Amino acid sequence: MFKIAKYIILDIIRSKVLIAYTLLLATICTVIFLSDSDVIKGLVSITTIVMIIVPLVSIIYATTYYFNAAEFTELLVSQPIKRRDILLGEYLGISSSILGAFVLGVCLPVALFALSATGITLMVAGGLVTLSFTSLAFWASTKTRDKSKGIGLALMIWFYAAIVYDALVLLFLFTFSDYPLEKAMIVLTALNPVDLARIMILLELDISALMGYTGALYRQFFGSGTGIAFSVSMLFIWSVLPVLLALKIFSKKDL
Amino acid sequence: MKRILLICLFAVAVTVASHARTLVVAVNTALPDLKAAVAEAADGDTIKVKKGYYYSYNTLITKRLTIIGDGYPVLDANYKEEVVTILANGVTFSGFVLKNSKTGSMRDYAGIRLHKVHNVTISNNRLINNFFGIYLSDCDHVSVIGNTTSGTGTELTAGNGIHAWQCHDVIIMNNYSTRHRDGIYFEFVKKSRIISNTSERNFRYGLHFMFSDDDLYQKNTFRNNGSGVAVMYSKRIRMFDNLFIENWGSSIYGLLLKDITRSQIVGNRFVRNTTGIYMEGCNLMTANNNTFINNGWAMRILANCENGRFERNNFESNSFDVTTNGVLNLNKFDQNYWDKYEGYDLNKDGTGDVPYRPVSLYAQIMEQIPQSVMLMRSFMVNLLDKVERAIPSLTPESVKDINPKMKPWTR
């Protein structure tokens, strides 16, 4: 498993696409921090990037790589190696490479310019988003047969999670505004990794405004560590569950 | 003739002065407590109280005395009465620890009560666990300087730290108030000054004005109170250079203004409050040169406010800059710095060329559906706000800053 992961990481480093991604992130972050003296404002801008670019690149890159390495996978399957180890090895290799890119591109500048509770939350949230979208990419790849369909599905997942979902939530809120929606809102948030990550960062950035909310359940949720613990654990589930589903599909799949 | 008169006056003064005595109170002496010393003393005398523990069940100060505690002697009312009541003009009361006044719902028991007096100075006392701290009624020209007062700390039996009723020309300076209902409370108090005090962790307000006109409060700090400051039904209040910090919670405000007119809010700092300033029914207000940092809502101005002017303020890292519940036709925003401003400055004069609209669409949505707090800073919300800024249709047209600054004002 770890051997496979090692070969994949070496291969990814050789291909330079991920290096370009790292440089892109690093440039954006550094420019944002240098152009504005207000660190908090910089973190807000980076949050937006983390919520849009990071999931997109994670899911598309992982899907593409999975399909490009199809022949390698077939070769491995013909060897006496468990299918479970093959897929997990691939997941480990790809996700750790993308995570590495995120660490170098975002965590490093943030640590240098804005090492605070907010900064650390941003790093953790971004890292977990990377993992969950890589995981989702594996689900999308094993679910589909050919590359174009796989990338199409991956793109749809990203579009849904990053943009459409919030619009639907807003619509839902407008439609049912007469009802008590507090519990429903917490459940709705849990259903989208991007929203979860955003809430984690909000708990640091906009706590003043969040504390102004009149609903008791929300206040409780936001006021204590419960909110953060909840978001982190839900994001963990998002990083593990799709890969487990993919594993199930992959073990029975006719390659 | 005039000279003789002067000499006579001088002679009288000297005799009076030579008659002024200093009485020393100490445990196990002829003067074992303050009450005995006051009975013994005459107008103009000085009473020195040595370090020690004394019980004081509403000691009445009925003569013009200077009363000084030496090494902070303790006066304890043992929950039976008030501690000290001052009923004479010209008293100076300084350097005591006053403890454990009675609490009750019928009377306002206090650590130090002043009634119908003037020219009294209360300084450098420490009040601990009293119902009310220092209570002024019907007084004028009184100074309350350098005292600390810590209340009962339970919400039901908490009175105000420094309470003034029906007074004028009072100075409240360098005091510290905590664990009370209101840190400082003014009712029908005119022409008074509140300077350099700190008020924190009080249950209701750090500072509370009711029906008090022409007052000034300056350089005070209000931290983590139920609300920072509430100014209600008052006129011509000047609020200068104060710090409002971390007043957090639902319906909790840094500065709550209700039905006040012609008041000035200048040079204050609002940091990490849920709502920086909340205004309801305020007329002819000016808020200039203030700084709002990291608040949930920097300003919430209800539509019944008229003729307000908000100029040269800095708005930085607030979740929402300005919100309202209607239109703000008669209020003017000018030359403020807004960190969310995205306009341009072609002629490089430091002023943006397109107006800034501080009320965002998302703020309007929050107004109607508070649950949408969950969507804060999401891509969708940013998109909606951008579209609304480009083509305003739902946000109030009237609320705009025509000359937004490109750089924050330096202070």
Boltz contact constraints between the chains, C-beta under 6 A:
constraints:
  - contact:
      token1: [A, 40]
      token2: [B, 317]
      max_distance: 6.0
  - contact:
      token1: [A, 163]
      token2: [B, 379]
      max_distance: 6.0
  - contact:
      token1: [A, 166]
      token2: [B, 375]
      max_distance: 6.0
  - contact:
      token1: [A, 166]
      token2: [B, 378]
      max_distance: 6.0
  - contact:
      token1: [A, 166]
      token2: [B, 380]
      max_distance: 6.0
  - contact:
      token1: [A, 167]
      token2: [B, 380]
      max_distance: 6.0
  - contact:
      token1: [A, 173]
      token2: [B, 369]
      max_distance: 6.0
  - contact:
      token1: [A, 173]
      token2: [B, 371]
      max_distance: 6.0
  - contact:
      token1: [A, 173]
      token2: [B, 372]
      max_distance: 6.0
  - contact:
      token1: [A, 177]
      token2: [B, 369]
      max_distance: 6.0
  - contact:
      token1: [A, 181]
      token2: [B, 371]
      max_distance: 6.0
  - contact:
      token1: [A, 185]
      token2: [B, 371]
      max_distance: 6.0
  - contact:
      token1: [A, 185]
      token2: [B, 374]
      max_distance: 6.0
  - contact:
      token1: [A, 189]
      token2: [B, 374]
      max_distance: 6.0
  - contact:
      token1: [A, 202]
      token2: [B, 376]
      max_distance: 6.0
  - contact:
      token1: [A, 206]
      token2: [B, 319]
      max_distance: 6.0
  - contact:
      token1: [A, 206]
      token2: [B, 376]
      max_distance: 6.0
  - contact:
      token1: [A, 208]
      token2: [B, 272]
      max_distance: 6.0
  - contact:
      token1: [A, 208]
      token2: [B, 274]
      max_distance: 6.0
  - contact:
      token1: [A, 208]
      token2: [B, 295]
      max_distance: 6.0
  - contact:
      token1: [A, 208]
      token2: [B, 296]
      max_distance: 6.0
  - contact:
      token1: [A, 209]
      token2: [B, 296]
      max_distance: 6.0
  - contact:
      token1: [A, 209]
      token2: [B, 319]
      max_distance: 6.0
  - contact:
      token1: [A, 211]
      token2: [B, 248]
      max_distance: 6.0
  - contact:
      token1: [A, 211]
      token2: [B, 249]
      max_distance: 6.0
  - contact:
      token1: [A, 211]
      token2: [B, 274]
      max_distance: 6.0
  - contact:
      token1: [A, 212]
      token2: [B, 250]
      max_distance: 6.0
  - contact:
      token1: [A, 212]
      token2: [B, 274]
      max_distance: 6.0
  - contact:
      token1: [A, 212]
      token2: [B, 296]
      max_distance: 6.0
  - contact:
      token1: [A, 213]
      token2: [B, 370]
      max_distance: 6.0
  - contact:
      token1: [A, 213]
      token2: [B, 373]
      max_distance: 6.0
  - contact:
      token1: [A, 214]
      token2: [B, 250]
      max_distance: 6.0
